[in-house]
């Protein structure tokens, strides 16, 4: 492989892999492994239980010394919106914009980390810099827990983790946690004129759905954390499916409910009233869960990242990341990456060349701070 790939070239290559959440990512990871190997950077490819998706962990420096993790996910959301002006998996360059699915969320940060590798290798770092790439973050952070369980075998306990989700390269100290629950009801079909001979699956869901709406209202009273918008934990019913026709008793129905928790609140606990209200013929399954992030403003990691970005940390953001899971695993974490979250999950998603180069500069500043 050619050693000299610019940040833009690397992003173009990464975008070219259609690593949509829930699909195989082996081709992309093989590319990253080949690139790192060309720079003599050891890495571990960690197969997930799905069998066709991988996490990757690489280390620049001595893995037996505590260092810092640069974390990013390589999966992207689907790109089926008709507003795309061209193939979303072929990156386009227009007026300083790098356009393609994942450019902003968050292959831009991954490209920046990879682009910084040659310079980091030359710094003779006394503390290592790790690159951690995960899969299926967009499905509720399903991939990274498998990597975190292997972390003690991969390196000394890290001093901190920078999760490069798009924040405009402003450090962010906190985000809410999330839990998602699917309810599935089984009934018995029949003609609506004889409800006594059937069992209405939609009706069976109603006690749990009522409990959900009651809990949603109750959460507005607190506890509250003014760093978040809204400042309280929240709960909503996101989808309801069921029934074939108005005159057929529905034999199956389902609903999906999510809870978002402020720091210090277990997101799964917010759904306890829903689980307690499950009636006969209704079962629940967890779709995903991840904890909130909360890093103290005076933590050494916050001071470090403020120094390498020149930006004072922001209290909180409303979207979730893998940072809470790193924190739960004992790794202090902060969010800081290029781009704007408002561009994510949208057609014509883009990152500017200036934002990409700024992310490379931040990572090189981290290396210089460690080497100082």
C-alpha positions as YAML, in Angstrom:
chain: A
units: angstrom
residues:
- id: 1
  name: UNK
  ca: [0.00, 0.00, 0.00]
- id: 2
  name: UNK
  ca: [1.12, 3.57, -0.70]
- id: 3
  name: UNK
  ca: [2.38, 5.09, 2.53]
- id: 4
  name: UNK
  ca: [1.57, 8.66, 1.59]
- id: 5
  name: UNK
  ca: [-2.18, 9.21, 1.75]
- id: 6
  name: UNK
  ca: [-3.48, 12.66, 2.61]
- id: 7
  name: UNK
  ca: [-6.35, 13.11, 5.07]
- id: 8
  name: UNK
  ca: [-8.67, 13.80, 2.13]
- id: 9
  name: UNK
  ca: [-7.45, 10.70, 0.29]
- id: 10
  name: UNK
  ca: [-8.01, 8.59, 3.39]
- id: 11
  name: UNK
  ca: [-11.51, 9.94, 3.88]
- id: 12
  name: UNK
  ca: [-12.31, 9.24, 0.25]
- id: 13
  name: UNK
  ca: [-11.18, 5.65, 0.64]
- id: 14
  name: UNK
  ca: [-13.17, 5.19, 3.88]
- id: 15
  name: UNK
  ca: [-16.36, 6.66, 2.41]
- id: 16
  name: UNK
  ca: [-16.00, 4.28, -0.52]
- id: 17
  name: UNK
  ca: [-16.75, 1.35, 1.77]
- id: 18
  name: UNK
  ca: [-20.57, 1.25, 2.25]
- id: 19
  name: UNK
  ca: [-20.28, 0.18, 5.88]
- id: 20
  name: UNK
  ca: [-23.95, 0.67, 6.72]
- id: 21
  name: UNK
  ca: [-24.89, -0.20, 10.28]
- id: 22
  name: UNK
  ca: [-25.78, -3.86, 10.67]
- id: 23
  name: UNK
  ca: [-23.79, -4.98, 7.62]
- id: 24
  name: UNK
  ca: [-20.30, -6.52, 7.21]
- id: 25
  name: UNK
  ca: [-17.32, -4.17, 7.56]
- id: 26
  name: UNK
  ca: [-14.45, -6.55, 6.83]
- id: 27
  name: UNK
  ca: [-13.33, -4.82, 3.63]
- id: 28
  name: UNK
  ca: [-13.00, -1.45, 5.37]
- id: 29
  name: UNK
  ca: [-11.14, -2.94, 8.31]
- id: 30
  name: UNK
  ca: [-8.80, -4.82, 5.98]
- id: 31
  name: UNK
  ca: [-7.91, -1.50, 4.38]
- id: 32
  name: UNK
  ca: [-7.16, 0.06, 7.77]
- id: 33
  name: UNK
  ca: [-5.07, -2.94, 8.84]
- id: 34
  name: UNK
  ca: [-3.04, -2.73, 5.61]
- id: 35
  name: UNK
  ca: [-2.51, 1.01, 6.06]
- id: 36
  name: UNK
  ca: [-1.37, 0.62, 9.67]
- id: 37
  name: UNK
  ca: [0.84, -2.33, 8.80]
- id: 38
  name: UNK
  ca: [2.53, -0.22, 6.11]
- id: 39
  name: UNK
  ca: [3.46, 2.19, 8.90]
- id: 40
  name: UNK
  ca: [4.59, -0.60, 11.25]
- id: 41
  name: UNK
  ca: [1.73, 0.05, 13.67]
- id: 42
  name: UNK
  ca: [0.56, -3.14, 15.41]
- id: 43
  name: UNK
  ca: [-3.17, -3.63, 15.59]
- id: 44
  name: UNK
  ca: [-5.71, -6.21, 16.68]
- id: 45
  name: UNK
  ca: [-8.76, -7.04, 14.59]
- id: 46
  name: UNK
  ca: [-11.49, -8.20, 16.96]
- id: 47
  name: UNK
  ca: [-14.34, -10.19, 15.44]
- id: 48
  name: UNK
  ca: [-17.74, -9.52, 16.96]
- id: 49
  name: UNK
  ca: [-20.24, -12.26, 17.79]
- id: 50
  name: UNK
  ca: [-22.10, -11.52, 14.54]
- id: 51
  name: UNK
  ca: [-19.15, -13.05, 12.69]
- id: 52
  name: UNK
  ca: [-19.01, -10.51, 9.87]
- id: 53
  name: UNK
  ca: [-18.22, -7.30, 11.78]
- id: 54
  name: UNK
  ca: [-15.04, -6.22, 13.49]
- id: 55
  name: UNK
  ca: [-13.63, -3.78, 16.01]
- id: 56
  name: UNK
  ca: [-10.01, -2.67, 15.62]
- id: 57
  name: UNK
  ca: [-7.50, -1.55, 18.21]
- id: 58
  name: UNK
  ca: [-4.07, -0.17, 17.28]
- id: 59
  name: UNK
  ca: [-1.26, 1.31, 19.36]
- id: 60
  name: UNK
  ca: [1.41, 3.85, 18.50]
- id: 61
  name: UNK
  ca: [3.97, 3.56, 21.28]
- id: 62
  name: UNK
  ca: [4.39, 1.19, 24.20]
- id: 63
  name: UNK
  ca: [1.08, -0.54, 25.06]
- id: 64
  name: UNK
  ca: [2.31, -1.37, 28.56]
- id: 65
  name: UNK
  ca: [2.33, 2.35, 29.45]
- id: 66
  name: UNK
  ca: [-0.96, 4.19, 30.16]
- id: 67
  name: UNK
  ca: [-1.89, 6.41, 27.21]
- id: 68
  name: UNK
  ca: [-4.81, 7.93, 25.34]
- id: 69
  name: UNK
  ca: [-7.44, 6.46, 23.03]
- id: 70
  name: UNK
  ca: [-8.77, 8.07, 19.85]
- id: 71
  name: UNK
  ca: [-12.16, 6.45, 19.36]
- id: 72
  name: UNK
  ca: [-14.39, 6.38, 16.30]
- id: 73
  name: UNK
  ca: [-17.04, 4.18, 14.74]
- id: 74
  name: UNK
  ca: [-16.84, 3.12, 11.10]
- id: 75
  name: UNK
  ca: [-20.51, 2.28, 10.53]
- id: 76
  name: UNK
  ca: [-22.85, 4.80, 8.95]
- id: 77
  name: UNK
  ca: [-26.60, 5.18, 8.66]
- id: 78
  name: UNK
  ca: [-28.27, 4.20, 5.38]
- id: 79
  name: UNK
  ca: [-28.16, 6.69, 2.51]
- id: 80
  name: UNK
  ca: [-31.42, 6.11, 0.67]
- id: 81
  name: UNK
  ca: [-32.73, 9.68, 0.65]
- id: 82
  name: UNK
  ca: [-33.63, 10.94, -2.84]
- id: 83
  name: UNK
  ca: [-31.98, 14.31, -2.12]
- id: 84
  name: UNK
  ca: [-28.49, 12.91, -2.68]
- id: 85
  name: UNK
  ca: [-27.10, 14.53, -5.85]
- id: 86
  name: UNK
  ca: [-24.75, 11.62, -6.58]
- id: 87
  name: UNK
  ca: [-23.63, 8.27, -5.19]
- id: 88
  name: UNK
  ca: [-23.34, 8.85, -1.41]
- id: 89
  name: UNK
  ca: [-20.52, 6.31, -1.19]
- id: 90
  name: UNK
  ca: [-18.35, 8.10, -3.75]
- id: 91
  name: UNK
  ca: [-16.94, 11.17, -2.00]
- id: 92
  name: UNK
  ca: [-17.26, 14.45, -3.91]
- id: 93
  name: UNK
  ca: [-15.23, 17.62, -3.45]
- id: 94
  name: UNK
  ca: [-17.14, 20.84, -4.01]
- id: 95
  name: UNK
  ca: [-16.02, 24.30, -2.88]
- id: 96
  name: UNK
  ca: [-14.04, 22.99, 0.06]
- id: 97
  name: UNK
  ca: [-16.72, 20.52, 1.10]
- id: 98
  name: UNK
  ca: [-16.11, 16.77, 1.25]
- id: 99
  name: UNK
  ca: [-19.53, 15.24, 0.56]
- id: 100
  name: UNK
  ca: [-20.53, 11.65, 1.23]
- id: 101
  name: UNK
  ca: [-22.23, 9.39, 3.72]
- id: 102
  name: UNK
  ca: [-20.14, 9.28, 6.87]
- id: 103
  name: UNK
  ca: [-17.88, 12.24, 6.04]
- id: 104
  name: UNK
  ca: [-19.11, 14.05, 9.14]
- id: 105
  name: UNK
  ca: [-20.41, 11.15, 11.26]
- id: 106
  name: UNK
  ca: [-17.72, 10.03, 11.71]
- id: 107
  name: UNK
  ca: [-15.27, 8.80, 9.14]
- id: 108
  name: UNK
  ca: [-13.73, 12.28, 9.06]
- id: 109
  name: UNK
  ca: [-12.28, 11.79, 12.53]
- id: 110
  name: UNK
  ca: [-11.14, 8.27, 11.62]
- id: 111
  name: UNK
  ca: [-9.36, 9.64, 8.54]
- id: 112
  name: UNK
  ca: [-7.72, 12.33, 10.67]
- id: 113
  name: UNK
  ca: [-6.45, 9.76, 13.17]
- id: 114
  name: UNK
  ca: [-5.03, 7.57, 10.40]
- id: 115
  name: UNK
  ca: [-3.47, 10.57, 8.64]
- id: 116
  name: UNK
  ca: [-1.69, 11.54, 11.87]
- id: 117
  name: UNK
  ca: [-0.04, 8.12, 12.22]
- id: 118
  name: UNK
  ca: [3.21, 8.85, 10.34]
- id: 119
  name: UNK
  ca: [3.89, 12.01, 12.35]
- id: 120
  name: UNK
  ca: [2.96, 10.35, 15.64]
- id: 121
  name: UNK
  ca: [5.39, 7.55, 14.83]
- id: 122
  name: UNK
  ca: [8.18, 10.11, 14.54]
- id: 123
  name: UNK
  ca: [7.48, 11.66, 17.96]
- id: 124
  name: UNK
  ca: [8.88, 8.81, 20.07]
- id: 125
  name: UNK
  ca: [5.89, 9.09, 22.38]
- id: 126
  name: UNK
  ca: [6.54, 8.39, 26.08]
- id: 127
  name: UNK
  ca: [2.84, 7.53, 26.44]
- id: 128
  name: UNK
  ca: [1.04, 5.72, 23.63]
- id: 129
  name: UNK
  ca: [-1.79, 6.88, 21.41]
- id: 130
  name: UNK
  ca: [-4.33, 4.17, 20.64]
- id: 131
  name: UNK
  ca: [-6.79, 4.11, 17.75]
- id: 132
  name: UNK
  ca: [-10.04, 2.30, 18.56]
- id: 133
  name: UNK
  ca: [-12.52, 1.71, 15.73]
- id: 134
  name: UNK
  ca: [-15.90, 0.13, 16.40]
- id: 135
  name: UNK
  ca: [-18.91, -1.18, 14.51]
- id: 136
  name: UNK
  ca: [-22.68, -0.75, 14.83]
- id: 137
  name: UNK
  ca: [-22.55, 2.39, 16.94]
- id: 138
  name: UNK
  ca: [-25.61, 3.60, 15.04]
- id: 139
  name: UNK
  ca: [-27.57, 0.60, 16.35]
- id: 140
  name: UNK
  ca: [-27.16, 1.66, 19.97]
- id: 141
  name: UNK
  ca: [-23.41, 1.18, 20.48]
- id: 142
  name: UNK
  ca: [-23.58, -2.58, 19.96]
- id: 143
  name: UNK
  ca: [-20.01, -3.17, 18.81]
- id: 144
  name: UNK
  ca: [-17.76, -1.31, 21.23]
- id: 145
  name: UNK
  ca: [-18.63, -3.33, 24.39]
- id: 146
  name: UNK
  ca: [-16.90, -6.35, 22.85]
- id: 147
  name: UNK
  ca: [-13.73, -4.29, 22.35]
- id: 148
  name: UNK
  ca: [-13.92, -2.85, 25.85]
- id: 149
  name: UNK
  ca: [-14.14, -6.32, 27.35]
- id: 150
  name: UNK
  ca: [-10.83, -7.13, 25.61]
- id: 151
  name: UNK
  ca: [-9.15, -3.84, 26.59]
- id: 152
  name: UNK
  ca: [-7.15, -5.20, 29.56]
- id: 153
  name: UNK
  ca: [-5.42, -7.63, 27.18]
- id: 154
  name: UNK
  ca: [-4.70, -4.91, 24.61]
- id: 155
  name: UNK
  ca: [-3.04, -2.19, 26.66]
- id: 156
  name: UNK
  ca: [-2.42, -0.70, 30.08]
- id: 157
  name: UNK
  ca: [-5.42, 1.08, 31.53]
- id: 158
  name: UNK
  ca: [-5.76, 4.24, 29.41]
- id: 159
  name: UNK
  ca: [-5.55, 7.68, 30.97]
- id: 160
  name: UNK
  ca: [-8.35, 8.96, 28.79]
- id: 161
  name: UNK
  ca: [-10.36, 8.63, 25.60]
- id: 162
  name: UNK
  ca: [-11.30, 11.22, 22.98]
- id: 163
  name: UNK
  ca: [-14.43, 10.17, 21.09]
- id: 164
  name: UNK
  ca: [-14.35, 12.07, 17.82]
- id: 165
  name: UNK
  ca: [-18.06, 12.63, 17.19]
- id: 166
  name: UNK
  ca: [-18.78, 15.95, 15.43]
- id: 167
  name: UNK
  ca: [-18.62, 18.81, 17.94]
- id: 168
  name: UNK
  ca: [-16.86, 21.48, 15.88]
- id: 169
  name: UNK
  ca: [-13.65, 20.45, 17.69]
- id: 170
  name: UNK
  ca: [-15.10, 21.82, 20.93]
- id: 171
  name: UNK
  ca: [-14.57, 19.44, 23.89]
- id: 172
  name: UNK
  ca: [-17.85, 18.18, 25.37]
- id: 173
  name: UNK
  ca: [-18.07, 16.86, 28.93]
- id: 174
  name: UNK
  ca: [-21.44, 15.12, 29.07]
- id: 175
  name: UNK
  ca: [-24.28, 13.51, 27.17]
- id: 176
  name: UNK
  ca: [-27.42, 11.61, 28.10]
- id: 177
  name: UNK
  ca: [-27.68, 7.84, 28.30]
- id: 178
  name: UNK
  ca: [-30.25, 5.85, 26.36]
- id: 179
  name: UNK
  ca: [-32.21, 2.63, 26.58]
- id: 180
  name: UNK
  ca: [-34.56, 1.28, 23.92]
- id: 181
  name: UNK
  ca: [-37.22, -1.36, 24.49]
- id: 182
  name: UNK
  ca: [-39.39, -3.30, 22.05]
- id: 183
  name: UNK
  ca: [-42.76, -4.66, 23.17]
- id: 184
  name: UNK
  ca: [-44.29, -7.57, 21.25]
- id: 185
  name: UNK
  ca: [-47.88, -8.64, 21.75]
- id: 186
  name: UNK
  ca: [-49.42, -11.89, 20.51]
- id: 187
  name: UNK
  ca: [-53.17, -12.20, 20.11]
- id: 188
  name: UNK
  ca: [-55.62, -14.31, 18.14]
- id: 189
  name: UNK
  ca: [-57.05, -13.21, 14.79]
- id: 190
  name: UNK
  ca: [-60.73, -13.23, 13.97]
- id: 191
  name: UNK
  ca: [-63.61, -11.19, 12.59]
- id: 192
  name: UNK
  ca: [-64.17, -7.95, 14.45]
- id: 193
  name: UNK
  ca: [-67.86, -8.79, 14.86]
- id: 194
  name: UNK
  ca: [-66.86, -11.59, 17.26]
- id: 195
  name: UNK
  ca: [-64.26, -10.11, 19.62]
- id: 196
  name: UNK
  ca: [-65.16, -12.81, 22.09]
- id: 197
  name: UNK
  ca: [-63.53, -15.38, 19.79]
- id: 198
  name: UNK
  ca: [-60.28, -13.50, 19.31]
- id: 199
  name: UNK
  ca: [-57.62, -11.68, 21.29]
- id: 200
  name: UNK
  ca: [-56.69, -8.13, 20.26]
- id: 201
  name: UNK
  ca: [-52.90, -7.71, 20.33]
- id: 202
  name: UNK
  ca: [-53.11, -3.93, 20.08]
- id: 203
  name: UNK
  ca: [-55.38, -3.79, 23.10]
- id: 204
  name: UNK
  ca: [-52.89, -5.94, 24.98]
- id: 205
  name: UNK
  ca: [-50.23, -3.27, 24.52]
- id: 206
  name: UNK
  ca: [-52.32, -0.45, 25.97]
- id: 207
  name: UNK
  ca: [-51.47, -0.86, 29.70]
- id: 208
  name: UNK
  ca: [-47.76, -0.67, 28.95]
- id: 209
  name: UNK
  ca: [-48.21, 2.26, 26.56]
- id: 210
  name: UNK
  ca: [-50.28, 4.10, 29.14]
- id: 211
  name: UNK
  ca: [-47.53, 3.51, 31.69]
- id: 212
  name: UNK
  ca: [-45.03, 4.93, 29.20]
- id: 213
  name: UNK
  ca: [-46.95, 8.16, 28.67]
- id: 214
  name: UNK
  ca: [-47.49, 8.54, 32.41]
- id: 215
  name: UNK
  ca: [-43.79, 8.07, 33.04]
- id: 216
  name: UNK
  ca: [-42.92, 10.57, 30.30]
- id: 217
  name: UNK
  ca: [-44.95, 13.25, 32.05]
- id: 218
  name: UNK
  ca: [-43.55, 12.36, 35.47]
- id: 219
  name: UNK
  ca: [-39.94, 12.68, 34.32]
- id: 220
  name: UNK
  ca: [-40.40, 16.35, 33.51]
- id: 221
  name: UNK
  ca: [-40.54, 17.06, 37.26]
- id: 222
  name: UNK
  ca: [-36.96, 15.94, 37.75]
- id: 223
  name: UNK
  ca: [-34.32, 15.30, 38.71]
- id: 224
  name: UNK
  ca: [-32.91, 17.94, 36.40]
- id: 225
  name: UNK
  ca: [-29.50, 18.86, 35.04]
- id: 226
  name: UNK
  ca: [-29.35, 22.33, 33.43]
- id: 227
  name: UNK
  ca: [-26.51, 21.28, 31.12]
- id: 228
  name: UNK
  ca: [-28.97, 19.34, 28.97]
- id: 229
  name: UNK
  ca: [-31.83, 20.39, 26.71]
- id: 230
  name: UNK
  ca: [-34.34, 19.46, 27.97]
- id: 231
  name: UNK
  ca: [-32.83, 19.43, 31.47]
- id: 232
  name: UNK
  ca: [-34.67, 16.26, 32.55]
- id: 233
  name: UNK
  ca: [-34.69, 12.62, 31.50]
- id: 234
  name: UNK
  ca: [-37.25, 11.81, 28.82]
- id: 235
  name: UNK
  ca: [-39.23, 8.89, 27.45]
- id: 236
  name: UNK
  ca: [-41.23, 8.44, 24.28]
- id: 237
  name: UNK
  ca: [-43.10, 5.82, 22.26]
- id: 238
  name: UNK
  ca: [-41.37, 5.91, 18.89]
- id: 239
  name: UNK
  ca: [-43.21, 3.34, 16.78]
- id: 240
  name: UNK
  ca: [-46.40, 1.27, 16.91]
- id: 241
  name: UNK
  ca: [-47.18, -1.47, 14.40]
- id: 242
  name: UNK
  ca: [-50.06, -3.92, 14.19]
- id: 243
  name: UNK
  ca: [-53.28, -4.90, 12.51]
- id: 244
  name: UNK
  ca: [-54.30, -5.73, 8.93]
- id: 245
  name: UNK
  ca: [-57.73, -4.15, 8.51]
- id: 246
  name: UNK
  ca: [-60.33, -2.43, 10.63]
- id: 247
  name: UNK
  ca: [-62.57, -5.50, 10.64]
- id: 248
  name: UNK
  ca: [-59.88, -8.02, 11.56]
- id: 249
  name: UNK
  ca: [-58.85, -8.62, 15.16]
- id: 250
  name: UNK
  ca: [-55.07, -7.98, 15.16]
- id: 251
  name: UNK
  ca: [-53.09, -11.08, 16.07]
- id: 252
  name: UNK
  ca: [-49.77, -9.29, 16.51]
- id: 253
  name: UNK
  ca: [-48.60, -5.81, 17.47]
- id: 254
  name: UNK
  ca: [-45.42, -4.16, 18.62]
- id: 255
  name: UNK
  ca: [-44.19, -0.86, 19.96]
- id: 256
  name: UNK
  ca: [-40.73, 0.63, 20.43]
- id: 257
  name: UNK
  ca: [-40.02, 2.92, 23.37]
- id: 258
  name: UNK
  ca: [-36.86, 4.83, 24.22]
- id: 259
  name: UNK
  ca: [-35.68, 6.58, 27.35]
- id: 260
  name: UNK
  ca: [-32.91, 9.18, 27.54]
- id: 261
  name: UNK
  ca: [-31.35, 9.71, 30.94]
- id: 262
  name: UNK
  ca: [-29.41, 12.60, 32.41]
- id: 263
  name: UNK
  ca: [-26.06, 11.80, 34.01]
- id: 264
  name: UNK
  ca: [-26.40, 9.79, 37.20]
- id: 265
  name: UNK
  ca: [-29.63, 8.07, 36.11]
- id: 266
  name: UNK
  ca: [-29.71, 4.52, 34.77]
- id: 267
  name: UNK
  ca: [-31.61, 4.72, 31.45]
- id: 268
  name: UNK
  ca: [-33.01, 1.20, 31.83]
- id: 269
  name: UNK
  ca: [-34.52, 2.14, 35.20]
- id: 270
  name: UNK
  ca: [-36.67, 4.75, 33.48]
- id: 271
  name: UNK
  ca: [-38.50, 1.98, 31.65]
- id: 272
  name: UNK
  ca: [-39.28, -0.01, 34.80]
- id: 273
  name: UNK
  ca: [-42.93, 1.20, 34.98]
- id: 274
  name: UNK
  ca: [-43.44, 0.00, 31.40]
- id: 275
  name: UNK
  ca: [-42.10, -3.46, 32.22]
- id: 276
  name: UNK
  ca: [-44.25, -3.63, 35.35]
- id: 277
  name: UNK
  ca: [-47.35, -2.92, 33.28]
- id: 278
  name: UNK
  ca: [-46.86, -5.74, 30.75]
- id: 279
  name: UNK
  ca: [-50.04, -7.75, 30.42]
- id: 280
  name: UNK
  ca: [-50.79, -11.28, 29.31]
- id: 281
  name: UNK
  ca: [-49.44, -12.06, 25.86]
- id: 282
  name: UNK
  ca: [-46.91, -9.21, 25.85]
- id: 283
  name: UNK
  ca: [-43.17, -9.65, 26.12]
- id: 284
  name: UNK
  ca: [-40.32, -7.15, 26.08]
- id: 285
  name: UNK
  ca: [-36.84, -7.23, 24.61]
- id: 286
  name: UNK
  ca: [-34.04, -4.72, 25.02]
- id: 287
  name: UNK
  ca: [-32.96, -3.19, 21.72]
- id: 288
  name: UNK
  ca: [-29.97, -1.21, 23.01]
- id: 289
  name: UNK
  ca: [-28.64, 0.62, 26.02]
- id: 290
  name: UNK
  ca: [-25.69, 2.85, 26.83]
- id: 291
  name: UNK
  ca: [-24.91, 5.02, 29.86]
- id: 292
  name: UNK
  ca: [-24.65, 8.77, 30.11]
- id: 293
  name: UNK
  ca: [-21.29, 10.53, 30.06]
- id: 294
  name: UNK
  ca: [-20.21, 12.92, 32.79]
- id: 295
  name: UNK
  ca: [-16.65, 14.26, 33.04]
- id: 296
  name: UNK
  ca: [-15.75, 16.88, 35.63]
- id: 297
  name: UNK
  ca: [-14.70, 20.21, 34.15]
- id: 298
  name: UNK
  ca: [-11.47, 20.13, 36.16]
- id: 299
  name: UNK
  ca: [-10.51, 16.59, 35.18]
- id: 300
  name: UNK
  ca: [-6.99, 16.35, 33.68]
- id: 301
  name: UNK
  ca: [-8.46, 15.01, 30.43]
- id: 302
  name: UNK
  ca: [-10.68, 18.09, 30.10]
- id: 303
  name: UNK
  ca: [-7.68, 20.33, 30.72]
- id: 304
  name: UNK
  ca: [-5.59, 18.42, 28.19]
- id: 305
  name: UNK
  ca: [-8.18, 18.55, 25.41]
- id: 306
  name: UNK
  ca: [-8.92, 22.21, 26.08]
- id: 307
  name: UNK
  ca: [-5.20, 22.86, 25.65]
- id: 308
  name: UNK
  ca: [-4.80, 20.98, 22.37]
- id: 309
  name: UNK
  ca: [-7.94, 22.51, 20.84]
- id: 310
  name: UNK
  ca: [-7.75, 26.01, 22.30]
- id: 311
  name: UNK
  ca: [-11.45, 25.67, 23.17]
- id: 312
  name: UNK
  ca: [-13.10, 25.71, 26.58]
- id: 313
  name: UNK
  ca: [-15.17, 22.56, 27.17]
- id: 314
  name: UNK
  ca: [-18.90, 22.63, 26.57]
- id: 315
  name: UNK
  ca: [-21.10, 21.27, 29.33]
- id: 316
  name: UNK
  ca: [-23.23, 18.80, 27.39]
- id: 317
  name: UNK
  ca: [-24.79, 17.74, 24.09]
- id: 318
  name: UNK
  ca: [-28.12, 16.07, 23.51]
- id: 319
  name: UNK
  ca: [-26.93, 13.20, 21.29]
- id: 320
  name: UNK
  ca: [-25.37, 10.01, 22.64]
- id: 321
  name: UNK
  ca: [-21.97, 8.45, 21.95]
- id: 322
  name: UNK
  ca: [-19.74, 5.56, 22.94]
- id: 323
  name: UNK
  ca: [-17.98, 7.81, 25.46]
- id: 324
  name: UNK
  ca: [-20.33, 6.74, 28.25]
- id: 325
  name: UNK
  ca: [-19.34, 3.11, 27.69]
- id: 326
  name: UNK
  ca: [-15.63, 3.94, 27.82]
- id: 327
  name: UNK
  ca: [-16.27, 5.83, 31.06]
- id: 328
  name: UNK
  ca: [-18.23, 2.88, 32.45]
- id: 329
  name: UNK
  ca: [-15.24, 0.67, 31.63]
- id: 330
  name: UNK
  ca: [-13.01, 2.89, 33.75]
- id: 331
  name: UNK
  ca: [-11.60, 5.11, 30.99]
- id: 332
  name: UNK
  ca: [-12.20, 8.87, 31.52]
- id: 333
  name: UNK
  ca: [-13.75, 10.16, 28.30]
- id: 334
  name: UNK
  ca: [-14.57, 13.34, 26.43]
- id: 335
  name: UNK
  ca: [-16.19, 14.07, 23.06]
- id: 336
  name: UNK
  ca: [-14.32, 16.18, 20.52]
- id: 337
  name: UNK
  ca: [-14.32, 15.83, 16.75]
- id: 338
  name: UNK
  ca: [-14.67, 17.73, 13.49]
- id: 339
  name: UNK
  ca: [-17.92, 18.77, 11.85]
- id: 340
  name: UNK
  ca: [-21.44, 19.60, 12.95]
- id: 341
  name: UNK
  ca: [-23.91, 17.00, 14.23]
- id: 342
  name: UNK
  ca: [-26.66, 18.88, 12.36]
- id: 343
  name: UNK
  ca: [-25.18, 17.54, 9.10]
- id: 344
  name: UNK
  ca: [-25.22, 13.92, 10.26]
- id: 345
  name: UNK
  ca: [-27.86, 11.44, 9.06]
- id: 346
  name: UNK
  ca: [-28.86, 13.83, 6.27]
- id: 347
  name: UNK
  ca: [-28.50, 13.79, 2.48]
- id: 348
  name: UNK
  ca: [-25.44, 15.61, 1.15]
- id: 349
  name: UNK
  ca: [-23.66, 15.08, 4.48]
- id: 350
  name: UNK
  ca: [-20.31, 16.84, 4.41]
- id: 351
  name: UNK
  ca: [-17.15, 17.82, 6.23]
- id: 352
  name: UNK
  ca: [-15.03, 20.77, 5.13]
- id: 353
  name: UNK
  ca: [-11.39, 20.33, 4.25]
- id: 354
  name: UNK
  ca: [-10.59, 22.94, 6.92]
- id: 355
  name: UNK
  ca: [-12.44, 20.90, 9.57]
- id: 356
  name: UNK
  ca: [-10.61, 17.74, 8.54]
- id: 357
  name: UNK
  ca: [-7.19, 19.41, 8.71]
- id: 358
  name: UNK
  ca: [-8.18, 20.89, 12.08]
- id: 359
  name: UNK
  ca: [-8.83, 17.40, 13.42]
- id: 360
  name: UNK
  ca: [-5.39, 16.26, 12.25]
- id: 361
  name: UNK
  ca: [-3.86, 19.31, 13.97]
- id: 362
  name: UNK
  ca: [-5.65, 18.43, 17.22]
- id: 363
  name: UNK
  ca: [-4.32, 14.87, 17.18]
- id: 364
  name: UNK
  ca: [-0.79, 16.03, 16.42]
- id: 365
  name: UNK
  ca: [-1.10, 18.55, 19.24]
- id: 366
  name: UNK
  ca: [-1.98, 15.63, 21.51]
- id: 367
  name: UNK
  ca: [1.19, 13.87, 20.43]
- id: 368
  name: UNK
  ca: [3.29, 16.97, 21.08]
- id: 369
  name: UNK
  ca: [1.69, 17.42, 24.50]
- id: 370
  name: UNK
  ca: [2.58, 13.84, 25.42]
- id: 371
  name: UNK
  ca: [6.13, 14.20, 24.10]
- id: 372
  name: UNK
  ca: [6.76, 17.51, 25.87]
...
